[in-house]
Amino acid sequence: MQPLTFVFFGRSGSGKGTQAKLLMKFLREKTPRKVLYLETGQMLRDFMDRDTLSSRLTREVLEHGGLMPEFLPIWLWTGFLVQNFSGEEHLILDGASRRIHEAPILHDALKFYHVSKSFVVYLNVPRERAFAMLKGRGRKDDTDEHINKRLDWFDKNVLPVVDYFRTADRATLLEIDGTQSIEKVHEDILRAANLRQ
């Protein structure tokens, strides 16, 4: 099996992390290739735990509900690729390009690494369903206002990125119904990527 690249998109509560982990498990069982999993949100949280000026400023921005400057997530995921990707691994990216200005940068990075085709997985979950799923988690910060703010941000910023990859060369958009069971969504991803007969 040739190295495969998957880029995940979906609203908060759509199950991106769950599906990325199931895909990682599948690839590890089916091939001897290493699987690299890049989750920008976790990388950002780890980065904020450091004691540097950049980490402190990042915490301040997020604590006040601000938006990260675009260079920072790009620096995180490009640094990960520079340090870890040899071109021989399967690559699973979650949160690597969440604003329209970042999409061509990710596209160019994959071209630079000679990734001939990437599967862009969009877990399509209606806003109302995503809201209910997030509300049902019972986290203290999942207030109606906070959830709606996150969902608004996705609609404004991330959906245009999905549309960008709809027509980008070397990319195949897999639009998956994310309202199904976890198992069915996983199977649909595998079938859409021709990994299951």
C-alpha positions, 0 to 999 in steps of 0.5 A: 500500500502506497503512503496515504494522506487524509485531511479531516474537517468537520464541525465541533462535535462531528467526531473528527478525532474519533474517526481519525483514531479509527483510521489510524488503527486500520492503517496500522493493522493493514500496512507496515508503514508508520502512521503520523497523526497531526492534531493541531488543537492538541499541538496548540494546547501543548505549546501553551504549556511552555514557559515562553513569550509566544506561549504566554501571548497565545494563552492571553489571546485564547483566554480573552476569546481572541483568534490566533494569528494565522502564522502560529498554527501554520508554524505548528503543523509545518514544523511537525512535517519538517521534523517528522515526515519522510514521505514514507508514512501515512499522514492524518491531519486534523485542524491543519488548515482552518482558514481560507488563507491557510488552505493554499499553504497546506496544498503547497506543503503536500505538493512539496512533499510529493503527495500525489493525492490526498483525501479530504474528509468532510464529516458533514453534520448539520449545525443543529446536530452539532449543537446538541452533541456539544451541549450533551457533553456537559462541559462547563465551557459549553454554554449556548453562547460559546457553542454558537460562537464556535459553530459560527466560526466554522461556517464563516472560516472552515466551510470555504476551506472545504470548498477550496479542496473540492476543486483543488488538484491532487485532492479528493473530497470525501463528503461523509454523512457524520450523523450515522453511527461511529462504525458506519461513518468509519466504513463510509470513509474506508469505502470512499477512499477505496480501502474496503471492497 
